[in-house]
Amino acid sequence: MNLTRLAEKYIQEHPYIRACLRKGLINYSSLTREIALHNKLGLKKNFDAILIACRRYKRKVENDSNEKEILELLKKSRIEAKNKILAVVLEKNISLNNLEIIEKKIRKEGEVLRIAESVSAITMITSEEYSKEIKNTFKSSIITETKGLVEVTLKTSNEIEHIPGVMSFLYMLFAEHKINIVETISCWTDTIFLIKEKDLAKVMGLLRF
């Protein structure tokens, strides 16, 4: 049993602990007890070895943060928000002709439309006013429908392509404030988050870096 490996694995699986460790905000004794408990190890026998492993790992990660670079990028970003958004998840075997007809109509009317395709489903994101039409067109092919959403678009510079960890930083920020991201779509410098309307004020505050 390699205690150093177990300690490092635990920290790597908990990014918030890794971030606090890097900034020197961790109580090493508490962290050691947590790692020992998690791995069902005898605390008295292994305490010192785990503690030393945590301190060594701190030295490994203390200079590898690019948080400052991420924040500089986000400070220069712009935010746009649109409410009354609908997200519909459709079965993959729907008629593409029907999808194209609705797509043309929505685009002609200048409304929001995002279409994302995965291995098993197709997600349509659009204005709530098209809910009835989508239901009538696809009927039993609708897997889920979620109303009362807001589309929040974060517009950054193209530097985002070269800065690692931006999405991880944002996801952790949302999670720490108990905000659920219903959907995420990324297109070059635009990152789109779908959230519940009740979370809009909180999100707008968080994204004003």
N, CA and C of each residue as an Amber inpcrd file, in Angstrom:
protein
   627
   0.8430000  -1.1880000   0.0000000   0.0000000   0.0000000   0.0000000
   0.8870000   1.2500000   0.0000000   0.7370000   2.0700000  -1.0210000
   1.5280000   3.2850000  -1.1430000   0.7070000   4.4620000  -0.6160000
   1.0400000   4.9280000   0.5920000   0.2670000   5.9960000   1.2190000
   0.3830000   7.3180000   0.4660000   1.5400000   7.5700000  -0.1040000
   1.7290000   8.7950000  -0.8830000   0.7690000   8.8160000  -2.0720000
   0.6740000   7.6830000  -2.7530000  -0.2140000   7.5920000  -3.9180000
  -1.6830000   7.7530000  -3.5070000  -2.0550000   7.1390000  -2.3780000
  -3.4340000   7.2500000  -1.9020000  -3.7810000   8.6970000  -1.5480000
  -2.8600000   9.3760000  -0.8950000  -3.0940000  10.7670000  -0.4980000
  -3.2270000  11.6640000  -1.7240000  -2.3360000  11.4950000  -2.6900000
  -2.3790000  12.3170000  -3.9040000  -3.6440000  12.0420000  -4.7080000
  -4.0520000  10.7780000  -4.7720000  -5.2580000  10.4190000  -5.5170000
  -6.4880000  11.0840000  -4.8880000  -6.5590000  11.0750000  -3.5740000
  -7.7040000  11.6890000  -2.8860000  -7.7610000  13.1930000  -3.1850000
  -6.6360000  13.8540000  -3.1100000  -6.5940000  15.3020000  -3.3530000
  -6.9480000  15.6120000  -4.8030000  -6.4420000  14.8140000  -5.7300000
  -6.7220000  15.0400000  -7.1550000  -8.2050000  14.8490000  -7.4820000
  -8.8750000  13.9730000  -6.7320000 -10.2970000  13.7170000  -6.9610000
 -11.1920000  14.7780000  -6.3220000 -10.5940000  15.6890000  -5.5500000
 -11.3520000  16.7590000  -4.8970000 -10.6890000  18.1020000  -5.2460000
 -11.0440000  18.6750000  -6.4080000 -10.3700000  19.8920000  -6.8860000
 -10.3910000  21.0530000  -5.9010000 -11.4650000  21.1620000  -5.1190000
 -11.5320000  22.2740000  -4.1650000 -10.4870000  22.1210000  -3.0650000
 -10.1780000  20.8750000  -2.6770000  -9.1230000  20.6350000  -1.6910000
  -7.7690000  20.9830000  -2.3020000  -7.5880000  20.5970000  -3.5510000
  -6.3380000  20.9070000  -4.2440000  -6.1200000  22.4170000  -4.3250000
  -7.1970000  23.1640000  -4.6150000  -7.0990000  24.6240000  -4.7130000
  -6.7440000  25.2360000  -3.3630000  -7.3810000  24.7570000  -2.3020000
  -7.0920000  25.2720000  -0.9540000  -5.6840000  24.8860000  -0.5120000
  -5.2620000  23.6970000  -0.8870000  -3.9100000  23.2380000  -0.5420000
  -2.8750000  24.1390000  -1.2060000  -3.1170000  24.4690000  -2.4680000
  -2.1920000  25.3130000  -3.2110000  -2.0670000  26.7040000  -2.5930000
  -3.1810000  27.1940000  -2.0200000  -3.1770000  28.5350000  -1.4300000
  -2.8040000  28.5340000   0.0570000  -2.5170000  27.3490000   0.6060000
  -2.1320000  27.2800000   2.0090000  -3.2860000  27.4620000   2.9660000
  -4.4890000  27.0650000   2.5620000  -5.6910000  27.2480000   3.3810000
  -6.1790000  25.9490000   4.0060000  -5.3330000  24.9230000   4.0170000
  -5.7270000  23.6010000   4.4940000  -5.1700000  23.3290000   5.8890000
  -6.0080000  22.7230000   6.7100000  -5.5600000  22.1740000   7.9910000
  -5.0690000  20.7560000   7.7030000  -3.7630000  20.5510000   7.7500000
  -3.1870000  19.2700000   7.3410000  -3.6420000  18.1100000   8.2190000
  -3.8400000  18.3590000   9.4940000  -4.2810000  17.2790000  10.3930000
  -5.6840000  16.8090000  10.0160000  -6.5660000  17.7670000   9.7360000
  -7.9310000  17.4110000   9.3320000  -7.9370000  16.6690000   8.0070000
  -7.1170000  17.1490000   7.0580000  -7.0340000  16.4840000   5.7600000
  -6.4890000  15.0690000   5.9120000  -5.4920000  14.8950000   6.7510000
  -4.9170000  13.5670000   6.9880000  -5.9620000  12.6230000   7.5430000
  -6.7520000  13.0790000   8.5060000  -7.8010000  12.2280000   9.0880000
  -8.8410000  11.8600000   8.0430000  -9.1980000  12.8320000   7.1790000
 -10.1960000  12.5720000   6.1350000  -9.6940000  11.5180000   5.1430000
  -8.4430000  11.6080000   4.7510000  -7.8670000  10.6440000   3.8080000
  -7.7930000   9.2520000   4.4310000  -7.4000000   9.1990000   5.6900000
  -7.3170000   7.9090000   6.3840000  -8.6900000   7.2640000   6.5040000
  -9.7070000   8.0850000   6.8420000 -11.0670000   7.5760000   6.9740000
 -11.6110000   7.1060000   5.6320000 -11.3680000   7.8970000   4.5910000
 -11.8580000   7.5640000   3.2500000 -11.2830000   6.2380000   2.7560000
 -10.0060000   6.0070000   3.0420000  -9.3460000   4.7850000   2.5620000
  -9.3610000   3.6580000   3.5960000 -10.1170000   3.8710000   4.6910000
 -10.2600000   2.8610000   5.7470000  -8.9000000   2.4220000   6.2810000
  -8.0760000   3.4180000   6.5990000  -6.7370000   3.1590000   7.1290000
  -6.7150000   3.4500000   8.6260000  -5.8540000   2.7690000   9.3180000
  -5.6660000   3.0450000  10.7380000  -4.9870000   4.3920000  10.9170000
  -5.6680000   5.3320000  11.5790000  -5.1460000   6.6920000  11.6930000
  -3.8560000   6.7380000  12.5100000  -3.8430000   6.0480000  13.6420000
  -2.6780000   6.1060000  14.5380000  -1.4300000   5.5800000  13.8520000
  -1.5980000   4.5400000  13.0970000  -0.4640000   3.8780000  12.4490000
   0.0540000   4.6670000  11.2390000  -0.8430000   5.3320000  10.5110000
  -0.4710000   5.9360000   9.2250000  -0.4970000   7.4630000   9.2140000
  -0.8120000   8.0870000  10.3390000  -1.0060000   9.5380000  10.3880000
   0.1990000  10.3020000   9.8410000   1.3840000  10.0120000  10.3650000
   2.5750000  10.7780000   9.9820000   2.9020000  10.6370000   8.4980000
   2.7690000   9.4160000   7.9710000   3.1010000   9.1770000   6.5670000
   2.1470000   9.9320000   5.6350000   0.8440000   9.9350000   5.9770000
  -0.1340000  10.6440000   5.1430000   0.0880000  12.1510000   5.2380000
   0.3690000  12.6360000   6.4500000   0.6160000  14.0540000   6.6630000
   1.8010000  14.5480000   5.8250000   2.8670000  13.7770000   5.8230000
   4.0580000  14.1350000   5.0370000   3.7290000  14.1370000   3.5450000
   2.9280000  13.1460000   3.1040000   2.5380000  13.0630000   1.6880000
   1.7450000  14.3020000   1.2700000   0.8630000  14.7830000   2.1440000
   0.0650000  15.9760000   1.8400000   0.9460000  17.2140000   1.7290000
   1.9090000  17.3370000   2.6410000   2.8130000  18.4930000   2.6090000
   3.6760000  18.4770000   1.3540000   4.1250000  17.2990000   0.9640000
   4.9350000  17.1870000  -0.2540000   4.1040000  17.5290000  -1.4890000
   2.8410000  17.0880000  -1.4900000   1.9900000  17.3580000  -2.6350000
   1.7300000  18.8560000  -2.7630000   1.6430000  19.5400000  -1.6360000
   1.4490000  20.9850000  -1.6530000   2.5910000  21.6660000  -2.3930000
   3.8090000  21.2030000  -2.1760000   4.9690000  21.7950000  -2.8590000
   4.9190000  21.5380000  -4.3600000   4.2950000  20.4190000  -4.7460000
   4.1680000  20.0860000  -6.1690000   3.2290000  21.0430000  -6.8980000
   2.1640000  21.4520000  -6.2070000   1.0970000  22.1910000  -6.8990000
   1.0750000  23.6940000  -6.6120000   1.9050000  24.1710000  -5.6870000
   1.7750000  25.5600000  -5.2550000   2.0670000  26.5810000  -6.3610000
   2.8100000  26.1820000  -7.3990000   3.1520000  27.1290000  -8.4640000
   2.5090000  26.8030000  -9.8120000   1.5330000  25.8570000  -9.8090000
   0.9770000  25.4290000 -11.1000000  -0.3720000  26.0730000 -11.4220000
  -0.7840000  27.0650000 -10.6480000  -2.0850000  27.6920000 -10.8820000
  -1.9930000  28.7840000 -11.9410000  -3.0030000  28.8240000 -12.8150000
  -3.0980000  29.9380000 -13.7660000  -4.3890000  30.7200000 -13.5150000
  -4.8010000  30.7300000 -12.2450000  -6.0450000  31.4040000 -11.8690000
  -6.0160000  32.8850000 -12.2340000  -4.8690000  33.5230000 -12.0590000
  -4.7510000  34.9450000 -12.3890000  -5.0210000  35.1740000 -13.8710000
  -4.4810000  34.3090000 -14.7100000  -4.6800000  34.4140000 -16.1570000
  -6.1550000  34.2130000 -16.5120000  -6.8090000  33.2570000 -15.8470000
  -8.2310000  32.9920000 -16.0830000  -9.0690000  34.2130000 -15.6940000
  -8.7750000  34.7860000 -14.5340000  -9.5330000  35.9430000 -14.0630000
  -9.3450000  37.1500000 -14.9780000  -8.1450000  37.3340000 -15.4910000
  -7.9040000  38.4460000 -16.4200000  -8.7520000  38.2850000 -17.6750000
  -8.8560000  37.0630000 -18.1720000  -9.6980000  36.7880000 -19.3440000
 -11.1600000  37.0970000 -19.0370000 -11.6390000  36.6180000 -17.8760000
 -13.0460000  36.7690000 -17.5300000 -13.4120000  38.2150000 -17.2090000
 -12.4710000  38.9830000 -16.6910000 -12.7330000  40.3980000 -16.4030000
 -13.0300000  41.1800000 -17.6800000 -12.4800000  40.7310000 -18.7970000
 -12.6790000  41.4240000 -20.0790000 -13.8880000  40.8770000 -20.8450000
 -14.5990000  39.9360000 -20.2580000 -15.7230000  39.3080000 -20.9430000
 -16.9910000  40.1510000 -20.8480000 -17.9670000  39.8320000 -21.7030000
 -19.2730000  40.4730000 -21.6830000 -20.3410000  39.4160000 -21.4310000
 -21.4690000  39.8490000 -20.8740000 -22.5360000  38.9150000 -20.5310000
 -23.8300000  39.3360000 -21.2180000 -24.5230000  38.3530000 -21.7940000
 -25.8560000  38.5850000 -22.3420000 -26.8000000  37.5460000 -21.7430000
 -28.0470000  37.9390000 -21.4980000 -29.0230000  37.0090000 -20.9230000
 -30.3610000  37.1140000 -21.6460000 -30.9860000  35.9600000 -21.8950000
 -32.3170000  35.9210000 -22.5110000 -33.1770000  34.9630000 -21.6950000
 -34.3810000  35.4430000 -21.3190000 -35.2610000  34.6060000 -20.4990000
 -36.3340000  33.9250000 -21.3310000 -37.2090000  33.1970000 -20.6510000
 -38.2940000  32.4400000 -21.2790000 -37.7490000  31.4830000 -22.3450000
 -36.7360000  30.7310000 -21.9400000 -36.0930000  29.7840000 -22.8540000
 -36.5530000  28.3580000 -22.5250000 -36.6540000  27.5800000 -23.5680000
 -37.1290000  26.1990000 -23.4910000 -36.0240000  25.2530000 -23.9710000
 -35.8500000  24.1360000 -23.2630000 -34.9080000  23.0970000 -23.7080000
 -35.6860000  21.8030000 -23.9070000 -35.6240000  21.2650000 -25.1160000
 -36.3250000  20.0250000 -25.4390000 -35.3080000  18.9810000 -25.8900000
 -35.3470000  17.8220000 -25.2650000 -34.4820000  16.7120000 -25.6640000
 -35.3110000  15.7300000 -26.4830000 -34.8620000  15.4710000 -27.7080000
 -35.5880000  14.6190000 -28.6490000 -34.8370000  13.3220000 -28.9130000
 -35.5940000  12.2980000 -29.2330000 -34.9680000  11.0370000 -29.6430000
 -34.1910000  11.2450000 -30.9360000 -33.1650000  10.4570000 -31.1130000
 -32.2720000  10.6430000 -32.2580000 -32.9440000  10.2960000 -33.5930000
 -33.9770000   9.4600000 -33.5450000 -34.5820000   8.9750000 -34.7980000
 -35.7180000   9.8580000 -35.3140000 -35.7740000  11.1100000 -34.8930000
 -36.8310000  12.0030000 -35.3760000 -36.6390000  12.3170000 -36.8550000
 -37.6940000  12.8250000 -37.4680000 -37.6160000  13.2410000 -38.8680000
 -36.7880000  14.5190000 -38.9740000 -35.6870000  14.4460000 -39.6850000
 -34.8360000  15.6240000 -39.8570000 -35.5100000  16.6860000 -40.7190000
 -36.4410000  16.2420000 -41.5870000 -37.1890000  17.2010000 -42.4040000
 -38.0600000  18.0890000 -41.5200000 -38.7150000  17.4550000 -40.5230000
 -39.5380000  18.2290000 -39.5860000 -38.6850000  19.1930000 -38.7660000
 -37.5110000  18.7190000 -38.3730000 -36.5960000  19.5650000 -37.6060000
 -36.1560000  20.7690000 -38.4360000 -35.9000000  20.5140000 -39.7170000
 -35.4590000  21.5890000 -40.6090000 -36.5550000  22.6230000 -40.8160000
 -37.8020000  22.1770000 -40.9030000 -38.9340000  23.0930000 -41.1000000
 -39.0590000  24.0470000 -39.9050000 -39.0020000  23.4690000 -38.6960000
 -39.0960000  24.3000000 -37.4830000 -37.8910000  25.2260000 -37.3810000
 -36.7180000  24.6960000 -37.7100000 -35.4970000  25.4980000 -37.6380000
 -35.5970000  26.7180000 -38.5520000 -36.0470000  26.5190000 -39.7710000
 -36.1660000  27.6280000 -40.7240000 -37.1420000  28.6840000 -40.2210000
 -38.2520000  28.2370000 -39.6450000 -39.2600000  29.1660000 -39.1510000
 -38.7010000  30.0200000 -38.0040000 -38.0540000  29.3550000 -37.0550000
 -37.5220000  30.0700000 -35.8830000 -36.4410000  31.0610000 -36.3090000
 -35.5680000  30.6240000 -37.2010000 -34.4920000  31.5230000 -37.6570000
 -35.0630000  32.7090000 -38.4390000 -36.0790000  32.4600000 -39.2460000
 -36.7010000  33.5290000 -40.0240000 -37.3100000  34.5840000 -39.1040000
 -37.8510000  34.1280000 -37.9670000 -38.4780000  35.0400000 -37.0210000
 -37.4720000  35.6560000 -36.0480000 -36.2110000  35.2980000 -36.2120000
 -35.1380000  35.9200000 -35.4440000 -35.0970000  35.5350000 -33.9790000
 -35.6410000  34.3660000 -33.6480000 -35.6530000  33.9250000 -32.2580000
 -34.4320000  33.0400000 -31.9520000 -34.2300000  32.8120000 -30.6750000
 -33.1110000  31.9720000 -30.2190000 -33.3010000  30.5380000 -30.7090000
 -32.2390000  29.9520000 -31.2220000 -32.2740000  28.5330000 -31.5880000
 -30.8810000  27.9460000 -31.4940000 -30.7410000  26.9250000 -30.6620000
 -29.5030000  26.1470000 -30.5680000 -29.8910000  24.6820000 -30.7290000
 -29.1340000  23.9740000 -31.5260000 -29.3630000  22.5410000 -31.7080000
 -28.0570000  21.8080000 -31.4390000 -28.1080000  20.8710000 -30.4980000
 -26.9300000  20.0660000 -30.1600000 -27.2780000  18.5940000 -30.3460000
 -26.4040000  17.8810000 -31.0210000 -26.6440000  16.4660000 -31.3140000
 -25.6000000  15.6040000 -30.6120000 -26.0760000  14.5680000 -29.9220000
 -25.1690000  13.6220000 -29.2720000 -25.3580000  12.2460000 -29.8920000
 -24.7710000  11.2480000 -29.2930000 -24.8810000   9.8820000 -29.8120000
 -26.3130000   9.3750000 -29.7040000 -27.0270000   9.7780000 -28.6410000
 -28.3400000   9.1810000 -28.3880000 -29.5130000  10.1600000 -28.4530000
 -29.2680000  11.4600000 -28.6020000 -30.3720000  12.4150000 -28.5620000
 -30.0150000  13.7180000 -29.2680000 -31.0520000  14.5390000 -29.4810000
 -30.8930000  15.8710000 -30.0510000 -31.5470000  16.8610000 -29.0830000
 -30.8310000  17.9170000 -28.7400000 -31.3730000  18.9320000 -27.8380000
 -31.6580000  20.2090000 -28.6150000 -32.8860000  20.7140000 -28.4650000
 -33.2780000  21.9890000 -29.0640000 -33.4290000  23.0050000 -27.9440000
 -32.8080000  24.1540000 -28.1210000 -32.9470000  25.2470000 -27.1640000
 -33.5270000  26.4300000 -27.9260000 -34.6850000  26.9050000 -27.4860000
 -35.3520000  27.9850000 -28.2010000 -36.3020000  28.7260000 -27.2730000
 -37.0770000  29.6430000 -27.8330000 -38.0340000  30.4080000 -27.0410000
 -39.2110000  29.5240000 -26.6290000 -39.7670000  29.8050000 -25.4540000
 -40.9000000  29.0160000 -24.9480000 -42.1170000  29.0800000 -25.8730000
 -42.2240000  30.1240000 -26.6890000 -43.4110000  30.2770000 -27.5380000
 -43.5380000  29.1640000 -28.5740000 -42.4680000  28.4240000 -28.8050000
 -42.5230000  27.3310000 -29.7850000 -42.8060000  25.9750000 -29.1390000
 -43.1010000  25.9640000 -27.8580000 -43.3300000  24.7160000 -27.1340000
 -44.4600000  23.8870000 -27.7560000 -45.6000000  24.5160000 -28.0080000
 -46.7470000  23.7940000 -28.5520000 -46.4400000  23.2260000 -29.9350000
 -45.7870000  24.0160000 -30.7630000 -45.4600000  23.5640000 -32.1240000
 -44.4910000  22.3860000 -32.0990000 -43.5160000  22.4380000 -31.2160000
 -42.5500000  21.3420000 -31.0960000 -43.2600000  20.0720000 -30.6120000
 -44.1660000  20.2340000 -29.6460000 -44.9190000  19.0800000 -29.1390000
 -45.7730000  18.4520000 -30.2320000 -46.4510000  19.2870000 -31.0010000
 -47.3120000  18.7720000 -32.0720000 -46.5060000  18.0810000 -33.1680000
 -45.2930000  18.5510000 -33.3950000 -44.4650000  18.0040000 -34.4730000
 -43.8160000  16.6850000 -34.0660000 -43.2800000  16.6260000 -32.8390000
 -42.4690000  15.4570000 -32.4570000 -43.1680000  14.5050000 -31.4760000
 -44.2210000  14.9720000 -30.8310000 -45.0970000  14.1270000 -30.0000000
 -44.3300000  13.1660000 -29.0960000 -44.4550000  11.8610000 -29.3570000
 -43.8660000  10.8520000 -28.4660000 -42.3400000  10.7750000 -28.5500000
 -41.7390000  11.5280000 -29.4700000 -40.2710000  11.5210000 -29.5950000
 -39.5980000  12.4790000 -28.6180000 -40.4070000  13.2050000 -27.8440000
 -39.8510000  14.1260000 -26.8540000 -39.4800000  13.3540000 -25.5920000
 -38.2190000  13.4380000 -25.2120000 -37.7480000  12.7520000 -24.0040000
 -37.9860000  13.6240000 -22.7760000 -37.5720000  14.8730000 -22.8410000
 -37.8250000  15.8190000 -21.7480000 -38.0570000  17.2080000 -22.3170000
 -38.7940000  18.0180000 -21.5560000 -39.0100000  19.4100000 -21.9060000
 -38.8470000  20.2360000 -20.6270000 -38.0040000  21.2680000 -20.6780000
 -37.7760000  22.1080000 -19.5050000 -38.0220000  23.5610000 -19.8720000
 -38.9870000  24.1710000 -19.1680000 -39.2990000  25.5830000 -19.3840000
 -38.7280000  26.4230000 -18.2480000 -38.9180000  27.7240000 -18.3450000
 -38.4880000  28.6270000 -17.2830000 -36.9880000  28.7510000 -17.1660000
 -36.3070000  28.6820000 -18.3070000 -34.8520000  28.7660000 -18.3060000
 -34.3760000  30.1400000 -18.7860000 -33.1420000  30.4240000 -18.4760000
 -32.4850000  31.6330000 -18.9700000 -31.2050000  31.2210000 -19.6740000
 -30.9690000  31.8040000 -20.8210000 -29.7360000  31.5560000 -21.5570000
 -28.7600000  32.6800000 -21.2280000 -27.6850000  32.3330000 -20.5450000
 -26.6530000  33.3160000 -20.1950000 -25.4380000  33.0470000 -21.0680000
 -25.0480000  34.0430000 -21.8560000 -23.9100000  33.9010000 -22.7640000
 -22.7330000  34.7170000 -22.2580000 -21.6280000  34.0440000 -22.0640000
 -20.3850000  34.6960000 -21.6480000 -19.5140000  34.8580000 -22.8900000
 -19.2570000  36.1100000 -23.2760000 -18.4820000  36.3880000 -24.4810000
 -17.0700000  36.8120000 -24.0860000 -16.0950000  36.0150000 -24.4720000
 -14.7020000  36.3000000 -24.1250000 -13.8920000  36.5620000 -25.3890000
 -12.6270000  36.8870000 -25.2090000 -11.7290000  37.0270000 -26.3580000
 -11.2950000  35.6330000 -26.8050000 -10.6370000  35.5540000 -27.9520000
 -10.2020000  34.2430000 -28.4450000  -9.0330000  33.6580000 -27.6400000
  -8.5780000  34.3750000 -26.6250000  -7.5570000  33.8270000 -25.7280000
  -8.0590000  32.5890000 -25.0000000  -9.3800000  32.4520000 -24.9010000
  -9.9540000  31.3160000 -24.1810000  -9.5050000  29.9790000 -24.7820000
  -9.1620000  29.9980000 -26.0700000  -8.7070000  28.7740000 -26.7370000
  -7.3670000  28.2800000 -26.1940000  -6.6040000  29.1770000 -25.5730000
  -5.2370000  28.8430000 -25.1810000  -5.0100000  28.8490000 -23.6720000
  -6.0680000  29.0960000 -22.9040000  -5.9350000  29.1500000 -21.4450000
  -6.6410000  27.9370000 -20.8370000  -5.8980000  26.9920000 -20.2990000
  -6.5260000  25.8100000 -19.7100000  -7.2120000  26.1250000 -18.3870000
  -8.2960000  25.4150000 -18.1190000  -8.9390000  25.5130000 -16.8170000
 -10.0610000  26.5190000 -16.7040000 -10.4100000  27.2220000 -17.8000000
 -11.4550000  28.2500000 -17.7180000 -12.8070000  27.6150000 -17.3790000
 -13.1780000  26.5680000 -18.1030000 -14.4680000  25.9200000 -17.8590000
 -14.5050000  25.2670000 -16.4840000 -13.4050000  24.6600000 -16.0940000
 -13.3310000  24.0610000 -14.7620000 -13.5590000  25.1140000 -13.6870000
 -12.9450000  26.2870000 -13.8580000 -13.1030000  27.3960000 -12.9090000
 -14.5720000  27.8240000 -12.8250000 -15.2290000  27.9590000 -13.9850000
 -16.6190000  28.4100000 -14.0110000 -17.5610000  27.3710000 -13.4170000
 -17.3620000  26.1000000 -13.7790000 -18.2120000  25.0440000 -13.2350000
 -18.1040000  24.9670000 -11.7140000 -16.8850000  25.0940000 -11.2080000
 -16.6880000  25.0430000  -9.7630000 -17.3450000  26.2430000  -9.0910000
 -17.2620000  27.4030000  -9.7440000 -17.8790000  28.6100000  -9.2070000
 -19.3950000  28.4250000  -9.0800000 -20.0170000  27.8810000 -10.1140000
 -21.4610000  27.6250000 -10.0770000 -21.7970000  26.6010000  -8.9980000
 -21.0280000  25.5240000  -8.9390000 -21.3060000  24.4520000  -7.9830000
 -21.1920000  24.9400000  -6.5480000 -20.1830000  25.7540000  -6.2720000
 -19.9790000  26.2620000  -4.9140000 -21.1550000  27.1190000  -4.4430000
 -21.8790000  27.7090000  -5.3910000 -23.0350000  28.5490000  -5.0360000
 -24.3540000  27.8180000  -5.3030000 -24.2510000  26.4860000  -5.4610000
 -25.4320000  25.6250000  -5.6070000 -26.3190000  26.0360000  -6.7870000
 -25.6850000  26.3780000  -7.8940000 -26.4070000  26.7180000  -9.1170000
 -26.2690000  25.5560000 -10.0970000 -27.3920000  25.0120000 -10.5040000
 -27.3670000  23.8960000 -11.4470000 -27.3410000  24.4150000 -12.8780000
 -26.4240000  23.8710000 -13.6710000 -26.3530000  24.1990000 -15.0890000
 -27.1430000  23.1450000 -15.8460000 -28.2480000  23.5520000 -16.4510000
 -29.1170000  22.5990000 -17.1570000 -28.4480000  22.1220000 -18.4440000
 -27.8650000  23.0440000 -19.1810000 -27.1510000  22.7260000 -20.4170000
 -25.9920000  23.7020000 -20.5770000 -24.9600000  23.2620000 -21.2940000
 -23.8540000  24.1530000 -21.6550000 -23.5440000  23.9500000 -23.1340000
 -23.3560000  25.0470000 -23.8400000 -22.9390000  24.9760000 -25.2410000
 -21.7850000  25.9470000 -25.4290000 -20.7590000  25.5010000 -26.1020000
 -19.6150000  26.3680000 -26.3620000 -19.4120000  26.4990000 -27.8670000
 -19.2600000  27.7410000 -28.3140000 -18.9850000  27.9980000 -29.7270000
 -17.9330000  29.0930000 -29.8200000 -16.7060000  28.6880000 -30.0360000
 -15.5380000  29.5720000 -30.1160000 -15.4370000  30.4360000 -28.8710000
 -15.6870000  31.7400000 -28.9750000 -15.5000000  32.6170000 -27.8190000
 -16.7700000  32.7850000 -26.9850000 -17.8680000  32.1790000 -27.4100000
 -19.1220000  32.2540000 -26.6550000 -19.3390000  30.9770000 -25.8570000
 -19.5980000  31.1260000 -24.5760000 -19.9560000  29.9960000 -23.7290000
 -21.3580000  30.2460000 -23.2080000 -22.2790000  29.3380000 -23.5150000
 -23.6890000  29.5170000 -23.1850000 -24.0790000  28.5740000 -22.0510000
 -24.6420000  29.1410000 -21.0010000 -25.1420000  28.3630000 -19.8740000
 -26.6620000  28.4810000 -19.8320000 -27.3390000  27.3560000 -19.6700000
 -28.7850000  27.3790000 -19.4290000 -29.0130000  27.1400000 -17.9460000
 -29.6840000  28.0810000 -17.3060000 -29.9380000  27.9830000 -15.8770000
 -31.4180000  28.2510000 -15.5980000 -31.8430000  27.9510000 -14.3800000
 -33.2140000  28.2660000 -13.9800000 -33.3380000  29.7800000 -13.7470000
 -34.5180000  30.3190000 -14.0210000 -34.7400000  31.7560000 -13.8760000
 -34.4500000  32.2520000 -12.4600000 -34.7330000  31.4180000 -11.4660000
 -34.5290000  31.8280000 -10.0740000 -33.0490000  32.0780000  -9.7590000
 -32.1580000  31.5450000 -10.5700000 -30.7190000  31.6870000 -10.3120000
 -30.0810000  32.8370000 -11.0870000 -30.8760000  33.5490000 -11.8860000
 -30.2940000  34.5500000 -12.7830000 -29.5410000  35.6540000 -12.0400000
 -30.1600000  36.2330000 -11.0270000 -29.5160000  37.3440000 -10.3100000
 -28.1880000  36.8940000  -9.7030000 -28.1850000  35.7040000  -9.1490000
 -26.9680000  35.1840000  -8.5330000 -25.8790000  34.9660000  -9.5790000
 -26.2560000  34.4100000 -10.7240000 -25.2880000  34.1560000 -11.7970000
 -24.7190000  35.4530000 -12.3530000 -25.5720000  36.4440000 -12.5500000
 -25.0970000  37.7270000 -13.0870000 -24.0960000  38.3650000 -12.1260000
 -24.3160000  38.1880000 -10.8410000 -23.3770000  38.7060000  -9.8570000
 -22.0570000  37.9560000  -9.8920000 -22.1340000  36.6400000 -10.0290000
 -20.9140000  35.8210000 -10.0420000 -20.0470000  36.1010000 -11.2560000
 -20.6780000  36.3780000 -12.3980000 -19.9370000  36.5400000 -13.6470000
 -19.4450000  37.9660000 -13.8800000 -19.6780000  38.8590000 -12.9450000
 -19.1440000  40.2230000 -13.0660000 -17.7780000  40.2710000 -12.3640000
 -16.7740000  39.7890000 -13.0590000 -15.4470000  39.6630000 -12.4690000
 -14.7400000  41.0160000 -12.3640000
